[in-house]
């Protein structure tokens, strides 16, 4: 299962909503038999990296979004959380 575009508006940050949303996604994936959840975030989204790593995701790779990204050394980090014996 791929987690895409998780965002909490500024006025609601700091209340644990992103952690709760992550837990819901993980529960959803487990309940439906998925074996892993994957996601990507940019190198500048440090708070997102901390959130995902705190939920047990591990960084499994990096890439560049474009030639310009390569020239600027702007990396995209790829994360994965294995859920166990998922069937999908």
C-alpha distances in whole Angstrom, upper triangle without the diagonal:
4,7,10,13,14,18,20,24,26,29,26,25,26,26,22,20,18,17,17,15,12,14,13,9,9,12,10,7,10,12,10,10,6,8,6,5,6,9,12,16,19,22,24,21,23,22,18,18,20,18,15,17,19,16,15,13,15,16,15,17,19,20,22,21,24,28,29,26,27,31,30,28,25,22,18,17,13,12,10,10,10,10,13,14,11,12,9
4,6,10,11,15,18,21,24,26,24,23,24,24,21,19,16,16,17,14,12,14,13,10,11,13,12,10,13,15,13,14,10,11,9,6,5,6,9,12,16,19,20,18,20,19,15,16,18,16,13,16,18,15,15,12,14,14,14,15,16,17,19,18,21,25,26,23,24,28,27,25,22,19,15,14,11,10,9,10,12,13,16,17,14,15,12
4,7,7,11,14,18,20,23,20,19,21,20,18,15,12,13,14,11,9,12,11,8,9,13,11,10,13,15,15,15,12,13,10,7,6,5,8,10,14,17,18,15,17,16,12,13,16,13,11,14,16,13,14,12,14,14,15,16,17,17,19,18,21,25,25,22,24,28,26,24,21,18,15,13,11,10,10,11,13,14,17,19,16,18,15
4,6,9,13,16,18,21,19,18,20,21,18,16,13,15,15,12,11,14,14,11,13,16,14,14,17,19,18,19,16,17,14,10,9,6,8,9,12,16,17,14,16,16,12,14,16,14,12,16,18,16,17,14,16,16,16,17,16,16,17,16,19,23,23,20,22,25,24,23,19,17,13,13,12,12,13,14,17,18,21,23,20,21,18
4,6,10,12,15,18,16,15,18,19,17,14,11,14,15,12,12,15,15,12,15,18,16,16,20,21,21,22,19,20,17,14,12,9,9,9,12,15,15,12,15,14,11,13,16,14,13,16,18,16,18,16,18,17,19,18,18,18,18,16,19,23,22,20,22,25,23,22,18,17,14,14,13,14,15,17,20,20,24,26,23,25,22
4,7,10,13,15,13,12,15,15,13,10,8,10,11,8,8,12,12,10,13,16,15,15,18,20,20,21,19,20,17,13,12,10,10,10,13,16,15,12,14,12,9,12,14,11,11,15,15,14,16,15,17,17,19,19,19,20,20,19,22,26,25,22,25,27,25,24,20,18,15,15,14,14,15,16,19,19,23,25,23,25,22
4,7,9,12,10,9,12,13,12,9,7,11,12,9,11,14,14,13,16,18,18,19,22,23,23,25,23,24,21,17,16,13,13,12,13,16,15,11,13,11,9,13,14,12,13,16,16,16,19,17,20,19,22,22,21,22,22,20,23,27,25,23,26,28,25,24,21,19,17,17,17,17,18,19,22,23,26,29,26,28,26
4,6,8,6,6,9,10,10,7,7,10,11,9,12,14,14,15,17,19,19,21,23,24,25,27,25,26,23,19,19,16,16,15,16,18,17,13,15,12,11,15,15,12,14,18,17,17,20,19,22,22,25,25,24,25,25,23,27,30,28,26,29,31,28,27,23,22,20,20,20,19,21,21,24,24,28,31,29,31,29
4,6,6,6,10,11,12,10,10,14,14,13,15,18,18,18,21,23,23,24,27,28,28,31,28,30,27,23,22,20,19,17,18,20,17,15,16,14,13,17,18,15,18,21,20,20,23,23,25,25,28,28,27,27,27,25,27,31,29,26,30,31,28,28,24,24,22,22,23,23,24,25,28,28,32,34,32,34,32
4,5,5,9,11,12,11,12,15,16,15,17,20,20,21,23,25,25,27,29,31,31,33,31,32,29,25,24,21,21,18,18,20,17,14,15,13,14,17,17,16,18,21,20,21,24,24,26,26,29,29,27,28,27,26,28,31,29,27,30,31,28,28,24,24,23,23,24,24,26,26,30,30,34,37,35,37,35
4,6,9,10,12,11,13,16,16,16,19,21,21,22,25,26,26,28,31,31,33,35,33,34,31,28,27,24,24,21,22,23,20,18,19,16,17,20,20,18,21,23,22,23,26,26,28,29,32,32,31,31,31,29,32,35,33,30,34,35,31,31,28,28,26,26,27,27,29,29,32,32,36,38,36,39,37
4,7,7,9,8,10,13,13,13,16,17,18,19,21,23,23,25,27,28,29,31,30,31,28,25,25,22,22,20,22,23,20,17,18,15,15,19,18,15,18,21,19,20,23,23,26,27,30,30,30,31,31,29,32,35,33,31,34,35,32,32,28,28,26,25,26,25,26,26,29,29,32,35,33,36,34
4,6,7,7,8,11,12,12,14,16,17,18,20,22,23,24,26,27,29,31,29,29,26,23,23,20,20,18,19,20,17,14,14,11,12,15,14,12,15,18,16,17,21,21,23,24,27,28,27,28,28,27,30,33,31,29,31,33,30,29,25,25,23,22,23,22,24,24,27,27,31,33,32,35,33
4,6,8,9,10,12,13,14,16,18,19,20,22,23,25,26,28,30,31,29,30,27,24,24,21,22,19,20,21,18,15,15,11,12,15,13,12,15,17,15,16,19,20,23,24,27,28,28,29,30,29,32,35,33,30,33,34,31,30,27,26,24,23,24,22,24,23,27,27,30,33,32,35,34
4,6,8,9,9,12,13,14,16,18,19,20,22,24,25,26,28,29,28,29,26,23,24,22,23,21,23,23,22,18,17,14,14,17,15,13,16,18,15,16,20,21,24,25,28,30,30,31,32,31,35,38,36,33,35,37,34,33,30,28,26,25,25,24,24,23,26,26,29,32,31,34,33
4,6,5,6,9,10,11,12,14,16,17,18,20,21,22,25,26,25,25,23,20,21,19,20,19,21,22,21,17,16,12,13,15,13,10,13,15,12,12,16,17,20,22,25,27,27,29,30,30,33,36,35,32,34,36,33,31,28,27,24,23,23,20,21,20,23,22,25,28,27,30,29
4,5,5,6,9,10,10,12,14,15,16,18,20,21,23,24,23,24,22,19,19,18,19,18,20,22,21,17,17,13,12,15,14,11,13,16,14,13,17,17,21,22,25,27,27,28,29,28,32,35,34,31,33,35,33,31,28,26,24,22,22,20,21,19,22,21,25,28,26,29,28
4,5,5,6,9,10,11,12,14,15,16,18,20,21,23,21,22,19,16,16,14,15,14,17,18,17,14,14,11,9,12,11,8,10,13,11,10,14,14,17,19,21,23,23,24,25,25,28,31,30,27,30,32,29,28,24,23,20,18,18,16,17,16,19,19,23,26,24,27,25
4,5,5,6,9,10,11,12,14,15,16,18,20,21,20,20,17,15,16,15,16,16,18,20,19,15,15,12,10,12,11,7,9,11,9,8,11,12,16,18,21,23,23,25,27,26,30,33,33,29,31,34,31,29,26,24,21,19,18,16,16,14,17,17,20,23,22,25,24
4,5,5,6,9,10,10,12,14,15,16,18,20,19,20,18,15,17,17,19,18,21,23,22,19,18,15,14,16,14,11,12,14,12,10,14,15,19,21,23,25,26,28,29,29,32,36,35,32,34,37,34,32,29,27,24,22,21,18,18,16,18,17,21,23,22,25,24
4,5,5,6,9,10,10,12,14,15,17,19,17,19,16,13,15,14,16,16,19,21,21,17,18,15,13,15,15,11,11,14,13,11,14,14,18,20,22,24,24,26,27,26,30,33,33,29,32,34,32,30,27,25,22,20,19,17,16,15,17,16,20,22,20,23,22
4,5,5,6,9,10,11,12,14,16,17,15,16,13,10,12,11,14,14,18,19,20,16,16,14,11,13,12,9,8,11,10,8,11,11,14,16,18,20,21,23,25,24,28,32,31,28,30,33,31,28,25,23,20,17,16,13,13,11,14,13,17,19,18,21,19
4,5,5,6,8,10,10,12,14,15,14,15,13,11,14,14,17,18,21,23,23,20,19,17,14,15,15,11,10,13,11,8,11,12,16,18,20,23,24,26,28,28,32,35,35,31,33,36,34,32,29,26,23,20,19,16,14,12,14,12,15,18,17,20,19
4,5,5,6,9,10,10,12,14,14,15,14,12,15,15,18,19,22,25,25,21,22,19,16,18,18,14,13,16,15,12,14,15,18,21,22,25,26,27,29,28,32,36,36,32,34,37,35,33,30,28,24,22,20,17,16,14,15,13,17,18,17,19,18
4,5,5,6,9,10,11,12,11,13,11,9,11,12,15,16,20,22,23,20,20,18,15,16,17,14,12,15,15,11,13,13,16,18,19,21,23,24,26,25,29,33,33,30,31,35,33,31,28,25,21,19,17,15,13,11,13,12,15,17,14,17,15
4,5,5,6,9,10,11,9,10,9,7,11,12,16,17,21,23,24,21,21,19,16,16,17,13,11,14,13,9,11,11,14,17,18,21,22,24,27,26,30,33,34,31,32,35,34,31,28,25,22,19,17,14,11,9,10,8,12,14,12,15,14
4,5,5,6,9,10,10,12,11,11,14,16,19,21,25,27,28,24,24,22,19,20,20,16,15,17,16,12,13,14,18,20,22,24,26,28,30,30,34,37,37,34,36,39,37,35,32,29,26,23,21,17,15,12,12,10,12,14,12,15,15
4,6,5,6,9,9,12,11,10,14,15,19,21,25,27,28,25,25,23,20,21,22,18,16,19,18,15,16,16,19,21,22,25,26,28,30,29,32,36,37,34,35,39,37,35,32,29,25,23,21,18,16,13,14,11,14,14,12,14,13
4,6,5,6,5,8,8,7,11,13,17,20,23,26,27,24,25,23,20,20,21,18,15,18,18,14,14,14,17,19,19,22,24,25,28,27,31,34,35,32,33,37,35,33,30,27,23,21,18,15,13,11,10,8,11,11,9,11,10
4,5,5,6,7,8,9,13,16,20,22,26,28,29,26,26,25,22,22,22,19,17,18,18,14,14,15,17,20,20,23,26,28,30,30,33,37,38,35,36,39,38,35,33,29,26,23,20,17,14,11,10,7,8,9,7,10,10
4,6,8,10,12,13,16,19,22,25,29,31,32,29,29,27,24,25,25,22,20,22,21,17,18,18,21,24,24,27,29,31,33,32,36,39,40,37,39,42,41,39,36,32,29,27,23,21,18,15,14,10,12,11,9,11,11
4,6,9,11,12,15,18,22,24,28,31,32,29,30,28,25,25,26,23,21,23,23,19,19,19,22,24,23,26,28,29,32,31,34,38,39,36,37,41,40,38,35,32,28,26,23,20,17,15,14,11,12,11,8,9,8
4,6,9,11,14,18,21,24,28,30,32,29,30,29,25,25,26,23,21,22,22,19,18,18,20,22,22,24,27,28,31,31,34,37,39,36,37,40,40,37,34,31,27,25,22,19,16,14,11,9,9,7,4,5,6
4,6,8,11,14,18,21,25,27,29,26,27,26,22,22,23,21,18,19,20,17,16,15,17,19,18,21,23,25,27,27,30,34,35,32,33,36,36,33,31,27,24,22,18,16,12,11,9,7,8,8,4,6,5
4,7,10,14,17,20,24,26,28,26,26,25,22,21,22,20,17,18,19,16,14,13,15,17,16,18,21,23,26,26,30,33,34,31,32,35,35,32,30,26,23,20,17,14,10,9,6,5,6,6,4,6,6
4,7,10,14,17,20,22,24,22,22,22,18,17,19,17,13,15,16,13,11,10,11,13,13,15,18,20,23,23,27,30,31,28,28,32,31,28,26,23,19,17,13,10,7,5,4,5,7,9,7,10,9
4,7,11,14,17,19,21,19,19,19,15,15,16,14,11,13,14,11,11,8,11,12,12,14,16,18,21,21,24,28,29,25,26,30,29,26,24,20,17,14,11,8,6,5,7,7,11,13,11,13,11
4,7,11,14,16,19,16,17,17,14,13,15,14,10,12,15,12,12,8,10,10,9,11,13,14,17,17,21,24,25,22,23,26,25,23,20,17,13,11,7,6,4,6,9,11,14,16,14,15,13
4,7,11,13,15,13,14,15,11,11,13,12,9,12,14,12,12,9,10,10,10,11,11,13,15,14,18,21,22,19,20,23,22,20,17,14,10,8,6,5,7,9,12,14,17,19,17,19,16
4,7,10,12,10,12,13,10,9,13,12,10,12,15,14,14,11,11,9,10,9,9,10,11,11,15,18,18,15,17,20,18,16,13,10,7,6,4,6,9,12,15,17,20,23,21,23,20
4,7,8,7,9,10,7,7,11,11,10,12,15,15,15,12,12,10,12,11,10,10,11,11,15,18,17,14,16,18,16,15,11,9,6,5,7,8,12,14,18,20,23,26,24,26,23
4,5,6,8,11,9,9,12,13,12,14,17,17,18,15,14,12,13,12,9,10,9,9,13,15,14,11,13,15,13,11,8,6,4,6,9,11,15,17,21,23,27,29,28,29,27
4,6,7,10,9,8,11,13,13,14,16,18,18,15,14,12,14,12,9,10,10,11,14,16,15,11,13,15,12,10,7,6,6,6,10,12,16,19,22,25,28,31,29,32,29
4,6,9,9,9,12,13,14,15,17,19,20,17,17,15,17,16,13,14,13,13,16,18,16,13,15,16,13,11,8,9,9,10,13,15,19,21,24,27,30,33,32,34,32
4,6,5,6,9,10,11,12,14,16,17,15,15,14,16,16,14,15,15,15,18,20,19,15,17,19,16,15,11,11,10,10,12,13,17,18,22,24,28,31,29,32,29
4,5,5,6,9,10,11,12,14,16,14,14,13,16,16,15,16,17,17,20,23,21,18,19,21,18,16,13,12,12,11,13,13,17,18,22,24,27,30,29,32,30
4,5,5,6,9,10,10,12,15,14,15,14,18,18,17,19,20,20,23,26,24,21,23,24,21,20,17,15,14,13,15,14,17,18,21,23,26,30,29,31,30
4,5,5,6,8,10,11,13,11,13,12,15,16,15,17,18,18,21,24,23,20,22,24,21,19,16,14,12,11,12,11,14,15,18,20,23,27,25,28,26
4,5,5,6,8,10,11,9,10,9,12,13,13,15,17,17,21,23,23,19,20,23,20,18,15,13,11,9,10,9,12,13,17,19,22,25,24,27,26
4,6,5,6,9,10,10,11,11,15,16,16,19,20,21,25,27,26,22,24,26,23,21,18,16,15,12,13,12,14,14,18,19,22,26,25,28,27
4,6,5,6,9,9,11,12,16,17,18,20,22,22,26,28,27,24,26,28,25,23,20,18,16,13,14,11,13,13,16,17,21,24,23,26,25
4,5,5,7,5,8,9,12,14,15,18,20,20,24,27,26,23,24,27,25,22,19,17,14,11,11,8,9,9,13,14,18,21,20,23,22
4,5,5,5,6,8,12,14,15,18,21,22,25,28,28,24,25,27,25,22,20,17,15,12,11,9,10,9,13,15,17,21,21,24,23
4,5,7,9,12,15,18,19,22,24,25,29,31,31,27,28,31,28,25,23,21,18,15,15,12,12,11,14,15,18,22,22,25,24
4,6,9,12,15,18,19,22,24,25,29,32,31,28,29,32,30,27,24,21,19,16,14,11,11,9,11,12,15,18,18,22,21
4,6,10,12,16,18,21,24,25,28,31,31,28,28,31,29,26,24,21,18,15,13,10,9,6,9,10,13,16,17,20,20
4,7,9,12,14,17,20,21,25,27,28,24,25,28,26,23,21,18,15,11,10,6,5,5,8,10,13,17,16,19,18
4,6,9,12,15,18,20,23,26,26,23,23,26,24,21,19,16,14,10,8,5,6,6,9,12,15,18,18,21,20
4,6,8,12,15,17,20,22,23,19,19,22,21,18,16,12,10,7,6,4,7,9,12,15,17,20,20,23,21
4,7,11,14,16,19,21,23,19,19,22,21,18,17,13,11,8,6,5,7,10,11,15,17,19,19,21,19
4,7,11,13,16,18,19,16,15,18,18,15,14,10,8,6,5,7,9,13,15,18,20,23,22,24,22
4,7,10,13,14,15,12,11,15,14,11,10,6,5,5,6,9,12,16,18,21,24,26,25,27,24
4,7,9,11,12,9,9,12,12,10,9,6,5,7,8,12,15,18,21,24,26,28,27,28,25
4,6,7,9,5,6,9,9,8,6,5,6,9,11,15,18,21,24,27,30,31,30,31,28
4,7,8,6,8,11,11,10,8,7,7,10,12,16,19,22,25,28,30,32,30,31,28
4,5,5,6,9,10,10,9,10,10,14,15,19,22,26,28,31,34,35,33,34,31
4,5,5,6,9,10,10,11,13,16,18,22,25,29,31,34,36,38,36,37,34
4,5,5,6,8,8,11,13,16,19,23,26,29,32,35,38,40,38,39,35
4,5,5,6,5,7,9,13,15,19,22,26,29,32,34,37,35,36,33
4,5,5,6,8,10,13,16,20,23,26,29,32,35,37,35,36,33
4,6,8,10,13,17,19,23,26,30,33,36,38,40,39,40,37
4,5,9,12,15,18,22,25,29,32,35,37,40,38,40,37
4,6,10,12,15,19,22,26,29,32,34,37,36,37,34
4,7,10,13,16,20,23,27,30,32,35,33,35,32
4,6,10,13,17,20,23,26,29,31,30,31,29
4,7,10,13,17,20,23,26,28,26,28,25
4,7,10,14,17,20,22,25,24,26,23
4,7,11,13,16,19,21,20,22,20
4,7,10,13,16,19,18,20,18
4,6,10,12,15,14,16,15
4,6,9,12,12,15,14
4,6,9,9,12,12
4,7,7,10,11
4,6,9,11
4,6,9
4,6
4
